[in-house]
Amino acid sequence: MRGIEVKLVFLYGPPAVGKLTVAKALSEKTGFKLLHNHLFADLVRSVFDYNNVVGRNVHKSIRIIMYEAATRNGIDGLIFTFSYYGGIEDDVAVKEWVDITKKHGDKIYFVRLSCIKEELEKRVLNPSRIGTKKVTEVDKLRKIMREENPCMEIPRDIIESLHIDNTSLEPENTALAIKSHYNL
């Protein structure tokens, strides 16, 4: 045992809901380190097609290696962002996170962010998204929302999630709500 209990905040929700923005605000308020999904996804996509088995496995391996290295080296809090689309593959990924935190004696806190469609469509055009591999077009967002359903909640039989509709909340207020709810 490492002597410290690591807290992992797992933020999930659709593209443009504000996962990274909220994660940054939460990091400032808690001192937790940020491991946002696009760091890993962009790295993997620079070498592998993300839509094949090799790319997905490399992505998963890098996330786990980073988590385990952080927990072994005195990092007591991490924030991870994720787009949960449901289905077997995503459920397996979430269960793996639950299992790995339990294995290490750590805590994992799930937070689902959501907002109304019109707000998502405004946020997807935010200049901060330009130059990333994030969705930056309303039509592409609409297609993802229609075909892939990234607004799903992780099934309660896997883990309970705090749900926050941040349509009208500033990122700092959303971060404070998460911090207060989980006593971080």
FIMI-51099 format. One record per residue (C-alpha): residue number from 1; residue in three letters; x, y, z. Coordinates in pm, 1 decimal, padded with zeros to 6 digits. Example, Ala and Ser with C-alpha at 12.3 -4.5 7.8 and 13.67 -1.06 7.14 Angstrom:
  num  residu      east     north        up
    1     ALA   01230.0  -00450.0   00780.0
    2     SER   01367.0  -00106.0   00714.0
***
This chain:
  num  residu      east     north        up
    1     MET   00000.0   00000.0   00000.0
    2     ARG   00125.3   00348.8  -00082.6
    3     GLY   00006.6   00514.8   00236.2
    4     ILE  -00223.7   00765.5   00066.9
    5     GLU  -00568.8   00730.0  -00074.8
    6     VAL  -00581.2   00879.4  -00422.6
    7     LYS  -00902.0   01047.8  -00527.9
    8     LEU  -00993.4   01019.5  -00896.0
    9     VAL  -01267.7   01249.2  -01027.1
   10     PHE  -01407.5   01107.5  -01349.9
   11     LEU  -01586.9   01381.7  -01548.3
   12     TYR  -01792.8   01266.1  -01842.9
   13     GLY  -02047.6   01404.8  -02084.9
   14     PRO  -02099.6   01495.5  -02450.2
   15     PRO  -01860.4   01698.1  -02665.7
   16     ALA  -01860.4   02070.8  -02580.5
   17     VAL  -02034.3   02026.8  -02243.6
   18     GLY  -01732.6   02179.6  -02070.9
   19     LYS  -01550.8   01878.7  -01928.9
   20     LEU  -01203.3   02025.7  -01972.0
   21     THR  -01308.1   02375.0  -01861.2
   22     VAL  -01472.1   02238.0  -01546.6
   23     ALA  -01177.1   02003.7  -01488.8
   24     LYS  -00936.1   02298.7  -01498.9
   25     ALA  -01151.0   02491.3  -01250.1
   26     LEU  -01174.7   02185.7  -01024.3
   27     SER  -00798.9   02137.2  -01046.6
   28     GLU  -00746.2   02494.9  -00929.1
   29     LYS  -00983.6   02447.0  -00636.1
   30     THR  -00849.0   02108.1  -00522.8
   31     GLY  -00488.0   02095.3  -00637.3
   32     PHE  -00567.2   01769.8  -00819.2
   33     LYS  -00372.4   01696.9  -01136.5
   34     LEU  -00557.6   01694.7  -01466.4
   35     LEU  -00541.9   01401.2  -01707.2
   36     HIS  -00781.5   01505.4  -01977.8
   37     ASN  -00876.1   01253.1  -02240.6
   38     HIS  -00760.4   01463.5  -02538.3
   39     LEU  -00399.5   01447.1  -02416.9
   40     PHE  -00411.8   01072.5  -02471.6
   41     ALA  -00641.5   01069.6  -02773.6
   42     ASP  -00435.4   01327.4  -02963.3
   43     LEU  -00112.1   01140.7  -02888.5
   44     VAL  -00255.3   00810.1  -03008.6
   45     ARG  -00408.8   00967.2  -03320.2
   46     SER  -00069.3   01106.5  -03417.2
   47     VAL   00043.2   00747.6  -03483.2
   48     PHE  -00259.8   00516.5  -03497.7
   49     ASP  -00610.1   00528.4  -03635.3
   50     TYR  -00815.2   00579.9  -03321.3
   51     ASN  -01101.9   00375.4  -03462.5
   52     ASN  -00911.6   00047.7  -03469.8
   53     VAL  -00827.8  -00199.9  -03195.5
   54     VAL  -00459.3  -00106.9  -03178.3
   55     GLY  -00532.4   00264.5  -03134.4
   56     ARG  -00794.2   00202.0  -02865.7
   57     ASN  -00567.6  -00039.9  -02679.0
   58     VAL  -00273.5   00201.8  -02685.7
   59     HIS  -00502.9   00480.1  -02561.6
   60     LYS  -00627.4   00263.8  -02274.2
   61     SER  -00275.1   00151.5  -02182.1
   62     ILE  -00140.1   00506.9  -02169.8
   63     ARG  -00424.2   00620.6  -01941.0
   64     ILE  -00362.7   00335.1  -01699.4
   65     ILE   00015.6   00382.2  -01700.7
   66     MET  -00027.9   00753.8  -01620.1
   67     TYR  -00276.6   00682.1  -01341.7
   68     GLU  -00060.1   00416.2  -01181.1
   69     ALA   00258.2   00625.3  -01209.5
   70     ALA   00082.4   00923.3  -01052.7
   71     THR  -00055.1   00717.4  -00765.9
   72     ARG   00286.2   00560.7  -00695.2
   73     ASN   00452.8   00900.0  -00682.4
   74     GLY   00255.0   01090.6  -00424.3
   75     ILE  -00018.6   01244.6  -00638.4
   76     ASP  -00322.1   01239.7  -00412.7
   77     GLY  -00583.7   01363.0  -00656.5
   78     LEU  -00648.0   01327.8  -01028.1
   79     ILE  -00918.9   01452.4  -01260.5
   80     PHE  -00994.4   01255.3  -01574.7
   81     THR  -01227.1   01353.2  -01860.3
   82     PHE  -01411.5   01101.4  -02074.1
   83     SER  -01688.1   01084.5  -02332.4
   84     TYR  -01916.3   00799.2  -02236.2
   85     TYR  -02119.4   00660.9  -02525.7
   86     GLY  -02254.1   00352.5  -02355.6
   87     GLY  -02226.5   00006.4  -02495.4
   88     ILE  -02005.1  -00281.1  -02398.4
   89     GLU  -01670.1  -00115.3  -02476.0
   90     ASP  -01739.9   00195.6  -02266.7
   91     ASP  -01893.1  -00009.0  -01984.1
   92     VAL  -01581.1  -00228.1  -01976.2
   93     ALA  -01359.4   00084.6  -01966.4
   94     VAL  -01556.1   00230.5  -01675.3
   95     LYS  -01551.4  -00100.3  -01486.2
   96     GLU  -01174.4  -00115.7  -01537.9
   97     TRP  -01139.2   00229.7  -01379.1
   98     VAL  -01355.5   00123.4  -01086.1
   99     ASP  -01153.3  -00198.2  -01045.8
  100     ILE  -00812.9  -00030.5  -01071.7
  101     THR  -00900.9   00231.2  -00810.3
  102     LYS  -01035.5  -00037.1  -00576.3
  103     LYS  -00723.7  -00248.1  -00631.5
  104     HIS  -00510.1   00040.0  -00510.3
  105     GLY  -00745.1   00133.4  -00225.0
  106     ASP  -00833.7   00461.1  -00395.5
  107     LYS  -01164.0   00643.7  -00441.0
  108     ILE  -01332.7   00724.3  -00770.6
  109     TYR  -01601.2   00989.0  -00809.1
  110     PHE  -01812.7   01003.1  -01124.8
  111     VAL  -01963.8   01329.8  -01245.4
  112     ARG  -02187.0   01352.2  -01551.7
  113     LEU  -02209.7   01698.4  -01704.2
  114     SER  -02495.0   01792.9  -01932.9
  115     CYS  -02648.3   02101.4  -02086.3
  116     ILE  -02920.9   02184.4  -02331.7
  117     LYS  -02864.7   02126.4  -02703.2
  118     GLU  -02860.2   02496.8  -02793.2
  119     GLU  -02585.5   02563.2  -02540.8
  120     LEU  -02378.2   02269.2  -02668.7
  121     GLU  -02406.4   02414.0  -03018.1
  122     LYS  -02278.2   02750.6  -02894.1
  123     ARG  -01994.5   02596.0  -02696.9
  124     VAL  -01873.9   02376.2  -02984.0
  125     LEU  -01784.2   02698.8  -03168.9
  126     ASN  -01570.9   02832.0  -02882.8
  127     PRO  -01232.5   02948.0  -03016.6
  128     SER  -01054.3   02746.9  -02744.9
  129     ARG  -01151.3   02429.9  -02934.5
  130     ILE  -00979.6   02540.2  -03256.8
  131     GLY  -00646.5   02371.8  -03321.4
  132     THR  -00743.0   02063.7  -03122.0
  133     LYS  -00889.3   01738.6  -03243.8
  134     LYS  -01210.5   01824.6  -03061.2
  135     VAL  -01540.6   01865.9  -03243.9
  136     THR  -01557.7   02227.0  -03367.9
  137     GLU  -01855.1   02221.1  -03605.5
  138     VAL  -02226.1   02228.0  -03521.6
  139     ASP  -02314.6   01981.0  -03799.1
  140     LYS  -02057.3   01730.1  -03676.0
  141     LEU  -02180.9   01771.8  -03317.2
  142     ARG  -02541.1   01713.9  -03431.2
  143     LYS  -02435.6   01397.5  -03614.8
  144     ILE  -02253.2   01267.0  -03307.0
  145     MET  -02550.9   01347.3  -03085.7
  146     ARG  -02789.9   01174.9  -03326.2
  147     GLU  -02581.7   00866.4  -03407.5
  148     GLU  -02363.5   00804.4  -03103.5
  149     ASN  -02567.6   00932.8  -02806.6
  150     PRO  -02286.7   01070.7  -02586.6
  151     CYS  -02534.1   01201.4  -02326.6
  152     MET  -02586.4   00865.1  -02163.0
  153     GLU  -02540.2   00810.0  -01794.4
  154     ILE  -02315.4   00529.9  -01676.2
  155     PRO  -02550.4   00253.8  -01554.3
  156     ARG  -02611.6   00268.6  -01182.0
  157     ASP  -02529.5  -00100.0  -01144.6
  158     ILE  -02172.6  -00007.0  -01245.0
  159     ILE  -02140.4   00311.7  -01037.4
  160     GLU  -02346.6   00607.4  -00919.7
  161     SER  -02279.6   00944.8  -01079.4
  162     LEU  -02336.1   01297.1  -00961.4
  163     HIS  -02529.2   01469.7  -01241.1
  164     ILE  -02484.2   01842.2  -01298.6
  165     ASP  -02666.4   02038.2  -01567.4
  166     ASN  -02417.8   02317.6  -01627.6
  167     THR  -02619.8   02501.4  -01892.4
  168     SER  -02634.8   02813.7  -01678.4
  169     LEU  -02347.4   02748.3  -01438.2
  170     GLU  -02004.9   02903.8  -01462.8
  171     PRO  -01723.9   02644.1  -01461.0
  172     GLU  -01605.3   02765.6  -01119.1
  173     ASN  -01952.4   02710.0  -00971.0
  174     THR  -01973.8   02364.9  -01126.1
  175     ALA  -01631.2   02283.8  -00979.7
  176     LEU  -01741.5   02408.0  -00636.9
  177     ALA  -02053.9   02190.1  -00654.4
  178     ILE  -01838.4   01883.8  -00731.6
  179     LYS  -01588.2   01968.4  -00459.5
  180     SER  -01864.0   02019.8  -00203.0
  181     HIS  -02066.2   01710.4  -00299.8
  182     TYR  -01766.4   01477.7  -00273.5
  183     ASN  -01595.7   01669.2   00010.2
  184     LEU  -01271.6   01701.1  -00189.8
***
